[in-house]
Amino acid sequence: MRRWIAPFFVACWISVAALVPAAQAQDYSDLSDLSDLRRTLEFMGEGYASGYVQPLTDAFGADMHGGLFRTADTDDGFLPLFPINIYVGINVSGVPTGSLDKTFVPPSQETLSDGTEITFDGDRAPTVFGDTDTPSRDEASFTVTDPDDGSEETYNVPPGLLDTPIAPLVMPQLGIGTVFGTDAQIRYFPKSNLSAGGGSYGEVSLFGLALRHDLNQWIPVPLPLKLAVQGSYTQFALENDFEVDNRVESQEVVSASGWAVNLHASRGIPLLPLTVYGGLQYERFEMDYSYTFNPPGTDEPVGIDISQTAANKTRALAGLSFTVAIFRLNADYAIGSANNVLTTAVGLRL
């Protein structure tokens, strides 16, 4: 059965419904009311969950490092004599899911702290971006063995949750500069509740800072290109409320952070409101998942923490920026070491 997934968004700004799928998991019971990532992961062991969400980590990391620049000119303001240049815009980056793993090989066996054994039977299982139809037990299943009496129960593996050709991420951006050839770019969203489709998916927060420095000022001869170097840092968190001993507590289900450094260049096209830009970037992004695994047939919940690194390490990109008065529209395409990224942005510059 195909599953509907809310669009990627955070209060119309940050699109991350991929992190908080409202969908069903294994057939242990009636799971039709699942509405957040924590509750979905409750039905996955550590080894299984790690393979299941790795493509999500890869997509989120690649998207997060998109759209850091659209020109190499740090003095690129609309008002030449105005001492501070300001850019306000919305950036949309998307990873084509064709480059992401749709299936994975789960661990053949996992043993929990209480001795419960979970055995996977099958060749491969869907990832979060895999087939949204639940695989039949002939294709893939897992068996839970009770350590006390040796009894066994067989269950379906979860299907994929996101049937989409592209995994997008939307972020607001504010740029301020320049001081001695250096400007700053801020990505920020305060802790806010994410809801869609009548359900609440938890609270999200985002903060990112990028600093860029003009290199032309240090080169004694005129160059046909503008050159700049940039470094950035971004962190993201998703929290869900859960009930413990008749009280509600908040748990950070996802925490993520990453950094990137790049060298980029740009050149305006004479007599046209166009600028060609491109660059080389090195990046790293890490994502941590925390949840409680509730194995079927047992009363021993297990606390699980998973740390993952996104696959993308480097990218080369090229793009085109169109500017009329204070309005700017740009688009670029990046070829990454693991995932390619398409980025577009629209904004106002002063």
Solvent accessible surface area in square Angstrom, and as a share of the most:
residue,aa,sasa,rsa
1,M,145,0.65
2,R,172,0.63
3,R,34,0.12
4,W,163,0.57
5,I,30,0.15
6,A,4,0.03
7,P,90,0.57
8,F,30,0.13
9,F,42,0.17
10,V,0,0.00
11,A,46,0.35
12,C,117,0.70
13,W,94,0.33
14,I,0,0.00
15,S,5,0.03
16,V,2,0.01
17,A,4,0.03
18,A,2,0.02
19,L,0,0.00
20,V,2,0.01
21,P,2,0.01
22,A,31,0.24
23,A,9,0.07
24,Q,58,0.26
25,A,7,0.05
26,Q,6,0.03
27,D,79,0.41
28,Y,43,0.16
29,S,75,0.49
30,D,115,0.60
31,L,12,0.06
32,S,73,0.47
33,D,89,0.46
34,L,7,0.03
35,S,33,0.21
36,D,11,0.06
37,L,4,0.02
38,R,25,0.09
39,R,70,0.26
40,T,2,0.01
41,L,1,0.01
42,E,21,0.09
43,F,25,0.10
44,M,2,0.01
45,G,5,0.05
46,E,86,0.39
47,G,27,0.25
48,Y,17,0.06
49,A,0,0.00
50,S,36,0.23
51,G,20,0.19
52,Y,4,0.02
53,V,3,0.02
54,Q,53,0.24
55,P,3,0.02
56,L,5,0.02
57,T,0,0.00
58,D,17,0.09
59,A,3,0.02
60,F,12,0.05
61,G,1,0.01
62,A,0,0.00
63,D,3,0.02
64,M,1,0.01
65,H,4,0.02
66,G,2,0.02
67,G,7,0.07
68,L,8,0.04
69,F,6,0.03
70,R,20,0.07
71,T,9,0.05
72,A,0,0.00
73,D,35,0.18
74,T,6,0.04
75,D,93,0.48
76,D,36,0.19
77,G,16,0.15
78,F,79,0.33
79,L,79,0.39
80,P,125,0.78
81,L,174,0.87
82,F,89,0.37
83,P,109,0.69
84,I,84,0.43
85,N,24,0.12
86,I,53,0.27
87,Y,18,0.07
88,V,79,0.46
89,G,7,0.07
90,I,58,0.30
91,N,0,0.00
92,V,57,0.32
93,S,0,0.00
94,G,2,0.02
95,V,0,0.00
96,P,45,0.29
97,T,5,0.03
98,G,71,0.68
99,S,56,0.36
100,L,9,0.04
101,D,92,0.48
102,K,82,0.35
103,T,55,0.32
104,F,21,0.09
105,V,96,0.55
106,P,5,0.03
107,P,52,0.33
108,S,82,0.53
109,Q,94,0.42
110,E,32,0.14
111,T,87,0.50
112,L,21,0.10
113,S,108,0.70
114,D,52,0.27
115,G,29,0.28
116,T,0,0.00
117,E,64,0.29
118,I,18,0.09
119,T,49,0.29
120,F,22,0.09
121,D,93,0.48
122,G,35,0.34
123,D,122,0.63
124,R,121,0.44
125,A,2,0.01
126,P,8,0.05
127,T,0,0.00
128,V,3,0.02
129,F,8,0.03
130,G,7,0.07
131,D,90,0.47
132,T,6,0.04
133,D,65,0.34
134,T,47,0.27
135,P,15,0.10
136,S,54,0.35
137,R,115,0.42
138,D,145,0.75
139,E,110,0.49
140,A,1,0.01
141,S,6,0.04
142,F,12,0.05
143,T,27,0.16
144,V,9,0.05
145,T,31,0.18
146,D,37,0.19
147,P,63,0.40
148,D,135,0.70
149,D,107,0.55
150,G,45,0.44
151,S,58,0.38
152,E,113,0.51
153,E,104,0.47
154,T,54,0.31
155,Y,27,0.10
156,N,18,0.09
157,V,0,0.00
158,P,2,0.01
159,P,1,0.00
160,G,0,0.00
161,L,2,0.01
162,L,4,0.02
163,D,84,0.43
164,T,33,0.19
165,P,113,0.71
166,I,60,0.30
167,A,2,0.02
168,P,33,0.21
169,L,1,0.01
170,V,27,0.16
171,M,0,0.00
172,P,24,0.15
173,Q,5,0.02
174,L,63,0.31
175,G,12,0.12
176,I,73,0.37
177,G,7,0.07
178,T,28,0.16
179,V,100,0.58
180,F,183,0.76
181,G,12,0.12
182,T,44,0.25
183,D,20,0.11
184,A,27,0.21
185,Q,14,0.06
186,I,54,0.27
187,R,4,0.02
188,Y,122,0.46
189,F,19,0.08
190,P,66,0.42
191,K,111,0.47
192,S,29,0.19
193,N,78,0.40
194,L,1,0.01
195,S,57,0.37
196,A,17,0.13
197,G,67,0.64
198,G,92,0.88
199,G,20,0.19
200,S,63,0.41
201,Y,8,0.03
202,G,9,0.09
203,E,70,0.31
204,V,1,0.00
205,S,30,0.19
206,L,5,0.02
207,F,79,0.33
208,G,2,0.02
209,L,69,0.34
210,A,3,0.03
211,L,95,0.47
212,R,27,0.10
213,H,51,0.23
214,D,20,0.11
215,L,49,0.24
216,N,32,0.17
217,Q,86,0.38
218,W,173,0.61
219,I,59,0.30
220,P,133,0.84
221,V,91,0.53
222,P,132,0.83
223,L,67,0.33
224,P,93,0.58
225,L,74,0.37
226,K,88,0.37
227,L,41,0.21
228,A,0,0.00
229,V,61,0.35
230,Q,10,0.04
231,G,30,0.29
232,S,13,0.08
233,Y,98,0.37
234,T,4,0.02
235,Q,87,0.39
236,F,6,0.02
237,A,18,0.14
238,L,1,0.00
239,E,34,0.15
240,N,6,0.03
241,D,95,0.49
242,F,50,0.21
243,E,119,0.53
244,V,48,0.28
245,D,118,0.61
246,N,141,0.72
247,R,125,0.46
248,V,104,0.60
249,E,60,0.27
250,S,67,0.43
251,Q,36,0.16
252,E,80,0.36
253,V,0,0.00
254,V,0,0.00
255,S,34,0.22
256,A,7,0.05
257,S,37,0.24
258,G,4,0.03
259,W,101,0.36
260,A,1,0.01
261,V,72,0.41
262,N,6,0.03
263,L,90,0.45
264,H,2,0.01
265,A,25,0.19
266,S,4,0.03
267,R,115,0.42
268,G,44,0.42
269,I,58,0.30
270,P,97,0.61
271,L,185,0.92
272,L,101,0.50
273,P,62,0.39
274,L,41,0.20
275,T,28,0.16
276,V,72,0.41
277,Y,4,0.01
278,G,18,0.17
279,G,14,0.13
280,L,118,0.59
281,Q,8,0.04
282,Y,100,0.38
283,E,2,0.01
284,R,88,0.32
285,F,4,0.01
286,E,72,0.32
287,M,0,0.00
288,D,57,0.29
289,Y,0,0.00
290,S,29,0.19
291,Y,3,0.01
292,T,47,0.28
293,F,3,0.01
294,N,57,0.29
295,P,5,0.03
296,P,10,0.07
297,G,73,0.71
298,T,31,0.18
299,D,134,0.70
300,E,92,0.41
301,P,84,0.53
302,V,29,0.17
303,G,64,0.62
304,I,12,0.06
305,D,105,0.55
306,I,9,0.05
307,S,91,0.59
308,Q,12,0.05
309,T,47,0.27
310,A,1,0.01
311,A,44,0.34
312,N,2,0.01
313,K,66,0.28
314,T,60,0.35
315,R,9,0.03
316,A,45,0.35
317,L,22,0.11
318,A,67,0.52
319,G,12,0.11
320,L,82,0.41
321,S,1,0.01
322,F,93,0.39
323,T,20,0.12
324,V,74,0.42
325,A,49,0.38
326,I,48,0.24
327,F,121,0.50
328,R,18,0.06
329,L,97,0.48
330,N,2,0.01
331,A,44,0.34
332,D,8,0.04
333,Y,94,0.36
334,A,1,0.01
335,I,112,0.57
336,G,15,0.14
337,S,72,0.46
338,A,43,0.34
339,N,5,0.03
340,N,47,0.24
341,V,1,0.00
342,L,79,0.40
343,T,2,0.01
344,T,53,0.31
345,A,4,0.03
346,V,85,0.49
347,G,6,0.06
348,L,76,0.38
349,R,33,0.12
350,L,75,0.37
